[in-house]
Amino acid sequence: MTPIFKQLKKEDLPTIIPLMQRFTSNKNTDDVLFERFTEMFDQNYECIGLFQNDLLIGICGLWFSTRHYIGRSVELDHVYIDEAYRNQGLGKQLFNWVYKYAKAKGCEAAELNTYVQNFPSHKFYYNEGFNILGYHFLKKM
């Protein structure tokens, strides 16, 4: 069956949160994620859903901005496909959809962060033509 990609809205948060809980291994409560996503949707953020048979099986956040070093770009965030649907080419299809969508919005580049220990994602992103540009640092205040 061919997957369907569509933009999700704030109203879809009850279906987004369970996937995010699996992605983050339940590091935040549903209430915290709901609050953060609600705020994100009010910023320059979009969320794309990957559906198969009307079931949300994957999500990908998109942040749009202009960067001094690359121009207008899209940053992919929290890319997640349910484990039961991996290794079926859906990630490749999702990324191709995102590239086309971002180009239509005037983007010249795509960028993303991935966790250092997430080796399967590194291989996927290398195969997608991404290169390591730097390190992502974080300091909690």
DSSP file (Angstrom, degrees, kcal/mol; ACC not computed):
  #  RESIDUE AA STRUCTURE BP1 BP2  ACC     N-H-->O    O-->H-N    N-H-->O    O-->H-N    TCO  KAPPA ALPHA  PHI   PSI    X-CA   Y-CA   Z-CA
    1    1 A M              0   0    0      0, 0.0     0, 0.0     0, 0.0     0, 0.0   0.000 360.0 360.0 360.0 139.3    0.0    0.0    0.0
    2    2 A T        -     0   0    0      1,-0.1    51,-0.3    50,-0.0     2,-0.0  -0.590 360.0-122.9 -77.5 130.0    1.2    3.5   -0.9
    3    3 A P        -     0   0    0      0, 0.0     2,-0.4     0, 0.0    49,-0.2  -0.333  18.5-139.5 -70.3 156.2    1.9    5.7    2.1
    4    4 A I  E     -A   51   0A   0     47,-2.5    47,-3.2     2,-0.0     2,-0.4  -0.962  10.8-158.4-117.5 134.6    0.1    9.0    2.5
    5    5 A F  E     +A   50   0A   0     -2,-0.4     2,-0.3    45,-0.2    45,-0.2  -0.934  20.5 161.5-112.0 133.6    1.9   12.2    3.7
    6    6 A K  E     -A   49   0A   0     43,-1.9    43,-3.3    -2,-0.4     2,-0.3  -0.997  41.7-102.1-151.7 152.7    0.0   15.1    5.2
    7    7 A Q  E     -A   48   0A   0     -2,-0.3     2,-0.3    41,-0.2    41,-0.2  -0.542  36.8-145.0 -73.3 131.3    0.6   18.1    7.3
    8    8 A L  E     -A   47   0A   0     39,-3.7    39,-0.7    -2,-0.3     2,-0.2  -0.656  12.0-154.8 -96.1 154.9   -0.6   17.7   10.9
    9    9 A K    >   -     0   0    0     -2,-0.3     3,-2.0    37,-0.1     4,-0.1  -0.650  37.6 -89.5-120.3 175.2   -2.1   20.5   13.0
   10   10 A K  G >  S+     0   0    0      1,-0.3     3,-2.1    -2,-0.2    28,-0.0   0.858 123.7  64.0 -53.1 -37.3   -2.5   21.3   16.7
   11   11 A E  G 3  S+     0   0    0      1,-0.3    -1,-0.3     2,-0.1     4,-0.1   0.707  95.5  60.5 -63.1 -17.9   -5.7   19.4   16.7
   12   12 A D  G X> S+     0   0    0     -3,-2.0     3,-1.9     1,-0.2     4,-1.6   0.398  70.3 106.9 -89.7   2.6   -3.8   16.2   15.8
   13   13 A L  H <>  +     0   0    0     -3,-2.1     4,-2.7     1,-0.3    -1,-0.2   0.841  69.5  63.0 -54.4 -37.3   -1.7   16.3   19.0
   14   14 A P  H 34 S+     0   0    0      0, 0.0    -1,-0.3     0, 0.0    -2,-0.1   0.791 111.0  39.4 -60.4 -23.7   -3.5   13.4   20.6
   15   15 A T  H <> S+     0   0    0     -3,-1.9     4,-0.6     2,-0.1    -2,-0.2   0.723 116.0  51.5 -93.0 -24.2   -2.2   11.2   17.7
   16   16 A I  H  X S+     0   0    0     -4,-1.6     4,-2.1     2,-0.1     3,-0.5   0.904  99.5  63.2 -75.3 -43.2    1.3   12.8   17.6
   17   17 A I  H  X S+     0   0    0     -4,-2.7     4,-2.4     1,-0.2     5,-0.2   0.871  97.6  53.9 -56.7 -45.2    2.1   12.4   21.3
   18   18 A P  H  > S+     0   0    0      0, 0.0     4,-1.5     0, 0.0    -1,-0.2   0.897 110.8  47.2 -59.5 -37.9    2.0    8.6   21.5
   19   19 A L  H  X S+     0   0    0     -4,-0.6     4,-2.3    -3,-0.5    -2,-0.2   0.905 111.2  51.5 -67.0 -40.1    4.6    8.4   18.6
   20   20 A M  H  X S+     0   0    0     -4,-2.1     4,-2.8     1,-0.2     6,-0.2   0.863 105.1  56.5 -64.8 -34.5    6.7   11.0   20.3
   21   21 A Q  H  X>S+     0   0    0     -4,-2.4     5,-2.3     1,-0.2     4,-0.6   0.901 109.7  44.9 -63.6 -39.3    6.6    9.0   23.5
   22   22 A R  H  <5S+     0   0    0     -4,-1.5     3,-0.4     3,-0.2    -2,-0.2   0.893 113.9  50.6 -69.2 -38.6    8.0    6.0   21.7
   23   23 A F  H  <5S+     0   0    0     -4,-2.3    -2,-0.2     1,-0.2    -1,-0.2   0.913 118.7  36.1 -64.1 -43.5   10.6    8.2   20.0
   24   24 A T  H  <5S-     0   0    0     -4,-2.8     3,-0.5    -5,-0.1    -1,-0.2   0.398 108.1-120.6 -93.1   2.8   11.8    9.8   23.3
   25   25 A S  T  <5 -     0   0    0     -4,-0.6    -3,-0.2    -3,-0.4    -4,-0.1   0.892  68.3 -61.7  56.7  42.7   11.4    6.6   25.3
   26   26 A N  S   <S+     0   0    0     -5,-2.3    -1,-0.2    -6,-0.2    -5,-0.1   0.828  90.2 146.3  58.4  37.8    8.9    8.3   27.6
   27   27 A K        +     0   0    0     -3,-0.5     2,-0.3    -6,-0.2    -1,-0.1   0.734  66.4  39.2 -76.0 -21.7   11.4   11.0   28.9
   28   28 A N  S    S-     0   0    0     -7,-0.1    -4,-0.1     3,-0.0    -2,-0.0  -0.929  89.7-109.6-126.4 151.2    8.6   13.6   29.1
   29   29 A T     >  -     0   0    0     -2,-0.3     4,-2.4     1,-0.1     5,-0.2  -0.330  33.1-110.0 -71.5 161.5    5.0   13.3   30.3
   30   30 A D  H  > S+     0   0    0      1,-0.2     4,-2.9     2,-0.2     5,-0.2   0.893 120.5  55.0 -56.8 -40.2    2.2   13.6   27.8
   31   31 A D  H  > S+     0   0    0      2,-0.2     4,-2.4     1,-0.2    -1,-0.2   0.906 107.5  48.2 -62.8 -42.2    1.3   17.0   29.4
   32   32 A V  H  > S+     0   0    0      2,-0.2     4,-2.6     1,-0.2     5,-0.2   0.941 114.1  46.1 -63.6 -47.2    4.8   18.3   28.9
   33   33 A L  H  X S+     0   0    0     -4,-2.4     4,-2.9     1,-0.2     5,-0.3   0.908 111.9  51.7 -62.5 -41.7    4.9   17.1   25.2
   34   34 A F  H  X S+     0   0    0     -4,-2.9     4,-2.1    -5,-0.2    -1,-0.2   0.924 111.9  46.9 -60.3 -44.7    1.4   18.6   24.6
   35   35 A E  H  X S+     0   0    0     -4,-2.4     4,-1.8    -5,-0.2    -2,-0.2   0.920 114.9  45.7 -63.3 -45.2    2.5   21.9   26.0
   36   36 A R  H  X S+     0   0    0     -4,-2.6     4,-2.6     2,-0.2    -2,-0.2   0.922 113.8  47.6 -67.6 -44.4    5.7   22.0   24.0
   37   37 A F  H  X S+     0   0    0     -4,-2.9     4,-2.6     2,-0.2    -1,-0.2   0.885 108.3  56.0 -65.6 -36.7    4.1   21.0   20.8
   38   38 A T  H  X S+     0   0    0     -4,-2.1     4,-0.6    -5,-0.3    -1,-0.2   0.927 111.5  43.6 -58.8 -44.0    1.3   23.5   21.2
   39   39 A E  H >< S+     0   0    0     -4,-1.8     3,-0.9     1,-0.2     4,-0.2   0.896 111.0  55.1 -67.6 -40.4    4.0   26.2   21.5
   40   40 A M  H ><>S+     0   0    0     -4,-2.6     3,-2.2     1,-0.3     5,-0.6   0.907 101.5  57.4 -59.3 -42.7    6.0   24.8   18.6
   41   41 A F  H 3<5S+     0   0    0     -4,-2.6    -1,-0.3     1,-0.3    -2,-0.2   0.734 102.5  56.3 -63.1 -20.5    2.9   25.0   16.3
   42   42 A D  T <<5S+     0   0    0     -3,-0.9    -1,-0.3    -4,-0.6    -2,-0.2   0.466 106.9  60.1 -87.1  -2.3    2.7   28.7   17.1
   43   43 A Q  T < 5S-     0   0    0     -3,-2.2     2,-1.5    -4,-0.2    -3,-0.1  -0.197 118.5 -64.9-106.3-159.5    6.3   29.1   15.8
   44   44 A N  T   5S+     0   0    0     -2,-0.1    20,-1.7    20,-0.1     2,-0.4  -0.316  94.6 121.9 -88.7  54.2    7.8   28.4   12.4
   45   45 A Y  E   < - B   0  63A   0     -2,-1.5     2,-0.3    -5,-0.6    18,-0.2  -0.907  37.6-178.4-124.0 141.9    7.2   24.7   12.8
   46   46 A E  E     - B   0  62A   0     16,-2.4    16,-3.2    -2,-0.4     2,-0.4  -0.964  14.3-147.9-133.0 153.8    5.2   22.2   10.8
   47   47 A C  E     -AB   8  61A   0    -39,-0.7   -39,-3.7    -2,-0.3     2,-0.5  -0.989   7.8-156.9-126.0 128.1    4.6   18.5   11.4
   48   48 A I  E     -AB   7  60A   0     12,-2.7    12,-1.7    -2,-0.4     2,-0.4  -0.878   8.4-151.6-105.7 133.3    4.3   15.9    8.6
   49   49 A G  E     -AB   6  59A   0    -43,-3.3   -43,-1.9    -2,-0.5     2,-0.6  -0.836   4.4-149.0-105.3 143.1    2.5   12.6    9.3
   50   50 A L  E     -AB   5  58A   0      8,-2.9     7,-3.0    -2,-0.4     8,-1.3  -0.955  23.7-170.9-109.5 118.2    3.1    9.4    7.5
   51   51 A F  E     -AB   4  56A   0    -47,-3.2   -47,-2.5    -2,-0.6     2,-0.4  -0.867  17.8-176.6-116.2 143.6    0.0    7.3    7.2
   52   52 A Q  E >  S- B   0  55A   0      3,-2.2     3,-1.5    -2,-0.4    -2,-0.0  -0.969  82.7 -11.1-136.3 122.6   -0.7    3.8    6.1
   53   53 A N  T 3  S-     0   0    0     -2,-0.4     3,-0.1   -51,-0.3    -1,-0.1   0.908 129.2 -56.7  54.0  45.0   -4.3    2.5    5.9
   54   54 A D  T 3  S+     0   0    0      1,-0.2     2,-0.5   -50,-0.0    -1,-0.3   0.574 112.9 122.5  64.6  12.3   -5.4    5.7    7.8
   55   55 A L  E <   -B   52   0A   0     -3,-1.5    -3,-2.2     2,-0.0     2,-0.7  -0.910  66.5-127.4-106.3 128.3   -3.0    4.8   10.7
   56   56 A L  E     +B   51   0A   0     -2,-0.5    -5,-0.2    -5,-0.2     3,-0.1  -0.640  40.7 160.7 -73.7 113.1   -0.3    7.4   11.7
   57   57 A I  E     +     0   0A   0     -7,-3.0    25,-3.4    -2,-0.7     2,-0.3   0.467  58.0  20.4-114.8  -6.1    2.9    5.4   11.6
   58   58 A G  E     -BC  50  81A   0     -8,-1.3    -8,-2.9    23,-0.2     2,-0.3  -0.994  55.6-164.4-160.2 156.6    5.5    8.1   11.3
   59   59 A I  E     -BC  49  80A   0     21,-2.5    21,-2.7    -2,-0.3     2,-0.3  -0.967   2.1-172.6-141.2 157.6    6.1   11.8   12.0
   60   60 A C  E     -B   48   0A   0    -12,-1.7   -12,-2.7    -2,-0.3     2,-0.2  -0.899  15.9-144.7-152.3 119.5    8.7   14.4   11.0
   61   61 A G  E     -BC  47  77A   0     16,-3.1    16,-2.6    -2,-0.3     2,-0.4  -0.602  13.6-158.1 -83.2 147.4    8.9   17.9   12.3
   62   62 A L  E     -BC  46  76A   0    -16,-3.2   -16,-2.4    -2,-0.2     2,-0.5  -0.992   8.0-169.8-130.3 125.9   10.0   20.7   10.0
   63   63 A W  E     -BC  45  75A   0     12,-2.0    12,-2.8    -2,-0.4     2,-0.5  -0.969  12.6-154.8-112.2 126.8   11.5   24.0   11.0
   64   64 A F  E     + C   0  74A   0    -20,-1.7     2,-0.3    -2,-0.5    10,-0.2  -0.874  30.4 134.5-106.1 132.3   11.9   26.7    8.3
   65   65 A S  E     - C   0  73A   0      8,-2.1     8,-3.3    -2,-0.5     2,-0.5  -0.966  50.9-108.9-160.1 172.4   14.5   29.4    8.5
   66   66 A T  E     - C   0  72A   0     -2,-0.3     2,-0.4     6,-0.3     6,-0.3  -0.974  32.8-163.6-113.3 126.2   17.2   31.3    6.7
   67   67 A R  E >>  - C   0  71A   0      4,-2.6     4,-2.7    -2,-0.5     3,-0.7  -0.864  23.9-131.8-112.2 143.0   20.7   30.6    7.8
   68   68 A H  T 34 S+     0   0    0     -2,-0.4    -1,-0.1     1,-0.2     4,-0.1   0.807 106.4  46.5 -61.8 -30.0   23.7   32.8    7.0
   69   69 A Y  T 34 S+     0   0    0      2,-0.1    -1,-0.2     1,-0.1    -3,-0.0   0.606 130.9  13.2 -92.4 -12.3   25.8   29.8    5.8
   70   70 A I  T <4 S-     0   0    0     -3,-0.7     2,-0.2     1,-0.3    -2,-0.2   0.518  91.9-131.7-138.9 -13.6   23.2   28.0    3.6
   71   71 A G  E  < S+C   67   0A   0     -4,-2.7    -4,-2.6    37,-0.1    -1,-0.3  -0.620  71.3   6.4  90.0-153.7   20.3   30.4    2.9
   72   72 A R  E    S+C   66   0A   0     -6,-0.3    36,-3.5    -2,-0.2    37,-0.9  -0.478  82.5 164.7 -69.2 129.7   16.7   29.3    3.2
   73   73 A S  E     -Cd  65 109A   0     -8,-3.3    -8,-2.1    34,-0.2     2,-0.4  -0.926  36.8-131.4-144.2 165.2   16.6   25.8    4.7
   74   74 A V  E     -Cd  64 110A   0     35,-2.0    37,-2.3    -2,-0.3     2,-0.6  -0.978  16.9-152.9-117.7 133.5   14.4   23.2    6.4
   75   75 A E  E     -Cd  63 111A   0    -12,-2.8   -12,-2.0    -2,-0.4     2,-0.3  -0.938  13.2-142.7-106.5 118.3   15.6   21.5    9.6
   76   76 A L  E     -Cd  62 112A   0     35,-2.5    37,-0.6    -2,-0.6     2,-0.3  -0.629  24.0-173.1 -79.2 136.0   14.1   18.0   10.0
   77   77 A D  E     +C   61   0A   0    -16,-2.6   -16,-3.1    -2,-0.3    37,-0.1  -0.964  54.3   0.2-134.9 146.4   13.3   17.3   13.6
   78   78 A H  E    S-     0   0A   0     -2,-0.3     2,-0.6   -18,-0.2    -1,-0.2   0.876  70.3-170.6  39.5  58.6   12.1   14.2   15.5
   79   79 A V  E     +     0   0A   0    -19,-0.2     2,-0.4    -3,-0.1   -19,-0.2  -0.667  16.3 165.9 -74.7 120.1   12.0   11.9   12.4
   80   80 A Y  E     -C   59   0A   0    -21,-2.7   -21,-2.5    -2,-0.6     2,-0.4  -0.985  24.6-177.2-146.5 130.4   10.3    8.8   13.6
   81   81 A I  E     -C   58   0A   0     -2,-0.4   -23,-0.2   -23,-0.2     5,-0.1  -0.997  43.5-102.1-123.1 131.0    8.7    5.7   11.9
   82   82 A D    >   -     0   0    0    -25,-3.4     3,-2.4    -2,-0.4     4,-0.3  -0.187  31.6-119.9 -51.2 138.0    7.1    3.1   14.1
   83   83 A E  G >  S+     0   0    0      1,-0.3     3,-1.3     2,-0.2    -1,-0.1   0.801 110.3  62.7 -54.3 -33.9    9.4    0.1   14.4
   84   84 A A  G 3  S+     0   0    0      1,-0.2    -1,-0.3   -27,-0.0    -2,-0.1   0.671 108.0  43.8 -66.9 -15.4    6.8   -2.3   12.8
   85   85 A Y  G <  S+     0   0    0     -3,-2.4     3,-0.5   -28,-0.2     5,-0.4   0.282  88.6 114.5-114.2   8.9    7.1   -0.3    9.6
   86   86 A R    <   +     0   0    0     -3,-1.3    -4,-0.0    -4,-0.3    -3,-0.0  -0.329  64.8  33.1 -79.0 163.6   10.8    0.2    9.3
   87   87 A N  S    S+     0   0    0      1,-0.1    -1,-0.2    -2,-0.1    -4,-0.0   0.807  87.9 103.6  61.8  33.4   13.1   -1.2    6.6
   88   88 A Q  S    S-     0   0    0     -3,-0.5    -2,-0.1     0, 0.0    -1,-0.1   0.211 100.9-100.0-122.5  10.3   10.3   -1.0    4.0
   89   89 A G  S  > S+     0   0    0      3,-0.0     4,-1.9     4,-0.0     5,-0.1   0.529  88.9 123.0  83.9   5.7   11.6    2.1    2.1
   90   90 A L  H  >  +     0   0    0     -5,-0.4     4,-2.7     2,-0.2     5,-0.2   0.857  69.4  55.5 -70.9 -34.6    9.2    4.4    3.9
   91   91 A G  H  > S+     0   0    0      2,-0.2     4,-2.7     1,-0.2    -1,-0.2   0.927 108.3  48.4 -61.7 -44.6   12.0    6.7    5.3
   92   92 A K  H  > S+     0   0    0      2,-0.2     4,-2.4     1,-0.2    -2,-0.2   0.913 112.8  48.2 -60.5 -44.5   13.3    7.2    1.8
   93   93 A Q  H  X S+     0   0    0     -4,-1.9     4,-2.1     2,-0.2    -2,-0.2   0.899 111.2  51.0 -64.3 -40.2    9.8    8.0    0.6
   94   94 A L  H  X S+     0   0    0     -4,-2.7     4,-2.5     2,-0.2    -2,-0.2   0.934 111.6  47.0 -62.0 -46.7    9.2   10.4    3.5
   95   95 A F  H  X S+     0   0    0     -4,-2.7     4,-2.9     1,-0.2     5,-0.2   0.904 110.2  52.1 -65.3 -40.9   12.5   12.3    2.8
   96   96 A N  H  X S+     0   0    0     -4,-2.4     4,-2.0     1,-0.2    -1,-0.2   0.901 110.8  49.0 -60.7 -39.1   11.8   12.5   -0.9
   97   97 A W  H  X S+     0   0    0     -4,-2.1     4,-2.5     2,-0.2    -2,-0.2   0.926 112.1  48.5 -64.0 -44.8    8.4   14.0    0.0
   98   98 A V  H  X S+     0   0    0     -4,-2.5     4,-3.2     2,-0.2     5,-0.3   0.915 109.7  52.0 -62.9 -43.9   10.0   16.5    2.4
   99   99 A Y  H  X S+     0   0    0     -4,-2.9     4,-2.6     1,-0.2    -1,-0.2   0.938 112.7  44.8 -58.7 -47.3   12.7   17.5   -0.2
  100  100 A K  H  X S+     0   0    0     -4,-2.0     4,-1.9    -5,-0.2    -1,-0.2   0.923 115.3  47.9 -62.8 -45.1   10.0   18.3   -2.8
  101  101 A Y  H  X S+     0   0    0     -4,-2.5     4,-0.9     2,-0.2    -2,-0.2   0.923 113.6  47.0 -61.4 -46.9    7.8   20.1   -0.2
  102  102 A A  H ><>S+     0   0    0     -4,-3.2     5,-2.5     1,-0.2     3,-0.6   0.892 109.7  52.8 -66.2 -40.4   10.7   22.2    1.1
  103  103 A K  H ><5S+     0   0    0     -4,-2.6     3,-1.9    -5,-0.3    -1,-0.2   0.899 105.5  55.1 -61.1 -39.5   11.9   23.1   -2.4
  104  104 A A  H 3<5S+     0   0    0     -4,-1.9    -1,-0.2     1,-0.3    -2,-0.2   0.755 105.8  53.2 -64.5 -23.5    8.4   24.3   -3.2
  105  105 A K  T <<5S-     0   0    0     -4,-0.9    -1,-0.3    -3,-0.6    -2,-0.2   0.298 128.2 -99.8 -93.1   7.9    8.7   26.6   -0.2
  106  106 A G  T < 5 +     0   0    0     -3,-1.9   -34,-0.2     1,-0.2    -3,-0.2   0.615  67.7 156.5  89.0  13.9   12.0   28.0   -1.5
  107  107 A C      < -     0   0    0     -5,-2.5    -1,-0.2     1,-0.1   -34,-0.2  -0.505  27.9-170.7 -78.1 142.5   14.5   26.0    0.5
  108  108 A E        +     0   0    0    -36,-3.5     2,-0.3    -2,-0.2   -35,-0.2   0.555  69.3  16.7-102.2 -14.7   18.0   25.5   -0.7
  109  109 A A  E     -d   73   0A   0    -37,-0.9   -35,-2.0    -7,-0.1     2,-0.4  -0.980  58.6-140.2-155.5 160.8   19.1   22.9    1.8
  110  110 A A  E     +d   74   0A   0     -2,-0.3     2,-0.3   -37,-0.2   -35,-0.2  -0.972  23.9 175.4-124.3 143.3   18.0   20.4    4.5
  111  111 A E  E     +d   75   0A   0    -37,-2.3   -35,-2.5    -2,-0.4     2,-0.3  -0.949   1.5 171.6-142.3 163.4   19.7   19.9    7.8
  112  112 A L  E     -d   76   0A   0     -2,-0.3     2,-0.3   -37,-0.2   -35,-0.1  -0.983  25.2-126.8-162.1 166.0   19.1   17.8   10.9
  113  113 A N        -     0   0    0    -37,-0.6     2,-0.3    -2,-0.3   -35,-0.1  -0.896  23.3-173.4-115.3 151.1   20.5   16.6   14.2
  114  114 A T        -     0   0    0     -2,-0.3     2,-0.1   -36,-0.1    -2,-0.0  -0.990  34.0 -95.8-142.1 151.1   20.7   13.0   15.3
  115  115 A Y    >   -     0   0    0     -2,-0.3     3,-1.8     1,-0.1     7,-0.1  -0.409  32.4-125.0 -67.3 141.2   21.7   11.5   18.6
  116  116 A V  T 3  S+     0   0    0      1,-0.3    -1,-0.1    -2,-0.1     6,-0.1   0.848 109.6  47.3 -55.0 -40.1   25.4   10.4   18.7
  117  117 A Q  T 3  S+     0   0    0      1,-0.2     2,-1.8     2,-0.0    -1,-0.3   0.449  83.2  98.9 -85.5   0.2   24.5    6.8   19.6
  118  118 A N    X>  +     0   0    0     -3,-1.8     4,-1.5     1,-0.2     3,-0.6  -0.500  45.0 165.5 -88.1  70.5   21.8    6.4   17.0
  119  119 A F  H 3>  +     0   0    0     -2,-1.8     4,-1.9     1,-0.2    -1,-0.2   0.837  67.2  58.4 -60.2 -39.1   24.0    4.5   14.5
  120  120 A P  H 3> S+     0   0    0      0, 0.0     4,-1.9     0, 0.0    -1,-0.2   0.891 106.8  49.9 -60.0 -35.6   21.1    3.2   12.2
  121  121 A S  H <> S+     0   0    0     -3,-0.6     4,-3.0     2,-0.2     5,-0.2   0.882 105.5  57.3 -69.0 -35.5   20.0    6.8   11.6
  122  122 A H  H  X S+     0   0    0     -4,-1.5     4,-2.7     1,-0.2     5,-0.2   0.935 107.4  47.4 -59.2 -46.5   23.6    7.9   10.7
  123  123 A K  H  X S+     0   0    0     -4,-1.9     4,-2.3     1,-0.2    -1,-0.2   0.925 112.8  49.2 -60.5 -44.7   23.8    5.3    8.0
  124  124 A F  H  X S+     0   0    0     -4,-1.9     4,-1.2     1,-0.2    -2,-0.2   0.937 112.6  46.9 -60.3 -47.3   20.4    6.4    6.6
  125  125 A Y  H  <>S+     0   0    0     -4,-3.0     5,-2.5     1,-0.2     4,-0.3   0.880 110.7  51.9 -67.1 -37.7   21.3   10.1    6.6
  126  126 A Y  H ><5S+     0   0    0     -4,-2.7     3,-1.8    -5,-0.2    -1,-0.2   0.933 109.0  51.0 -60.0 -44.6   24.7    9.4    4.9
  127  127 A N  H 3<5S+     0   0    0     -4,-2.3    -1,-0.2     1,-0.3    -2,-0.2   0.756 105.2  57.5 -64.6 -24.0   22.8    7.4    2.3
  128  128 A E  T 3<5S-     0   0    0     -4,-1.2    -1,-0.3    -5,-0.2    -2,-0.2   0.483 125.0-103.8 -83.3  -3.3   20.5   10.4    1.9
  129  129 A G  T < 5S+     0   0    0     -3,-1.8    -3,-0.2     1,-0.3     2,-0.2   0.570  71.0 146.5  93.5   9.9   23.6   12.6    1.1
  130  130 A F      < -     0   0    0     -5,-2.5     2,-0.3   -19,-0.0    -1,-0.3  -0.550  30.1-159.1 -77.5 146.2   23.8   14.4    4.4
  131  131 A N        -     0   0    0     -2,-0.2     2,-0.5     0, 0.0    -5,-0.0  -0.916  26.5-105.1-121.2 151.0   27.3   15.3    5.7
  132  132 A I        +     0   0    0     -2,-0.3     3,-0.1     1,-0.2    -6,-0.0  -0.655  39.3 172.5 -76.0 122.5   28.4   16.1    9.2
  133  133 A L        -     0   0    0     -2,-0.5     2,-0.3     1,-0.3    -1,-0.2   0.737  56.8 -43.4-101.6 -30.7   28.9   19.8    9.4
  134  134 A G        -     0   0    0      2,-0.0     2,-0.3     0, 0.0    -1,-0.3  -0.920  66.8 -67.0-173.0-165.3   29.5   20.2   13.2
  135  135 A Y        -     0   0    0     -2,-0.3     2,-0.6    -3,-0.1   -22,-0.0  -0.830  33.6-134.3-108.6 148.3   28.5   19.3   16.7
  136  136 A H        -     0   0    0     -2,-0.3     2,-0.3     2,-0.0   -23,-0.0  -0.920  25.3-164.5-102.3 119.0   25.3   20.2   18.4
  137  137 A F        -     0   0    0     -2,-0.6     2,-0.4     2,-0.0    -2,-0.0  -0.782   5.3-170.0-104.8 149.3   25.9   21.4   21.9
  138  138 A L        -     0   0    0     -2,-0.3     2,-0.4     2,-0.0    -2,-0.0  -0.999   8.6-177.7-140.7 134.5   23.2   21.8   24.6
  139  139 A K        -     0   0    0     -2,-0.4     2,-0.3     0, 0.0    -2,-0.0  -0.980  19.1-143.8-132.2 121.3   23.3   23.4   28.0
  140  140 A K              0   0    0     -2,-0.4    -2,-0.0     1,-0.1     0, 0.0  -0.649 360.0 360.0 -80.4 137.8   20.3   23.2   30.3
  141  141 A M              0   0    0     -2,-0.3    -1,-0.1     0, 0.0     0, 0.0   0.385 360.0 360.0-115.6 360.0   19.8   26.4   32.4
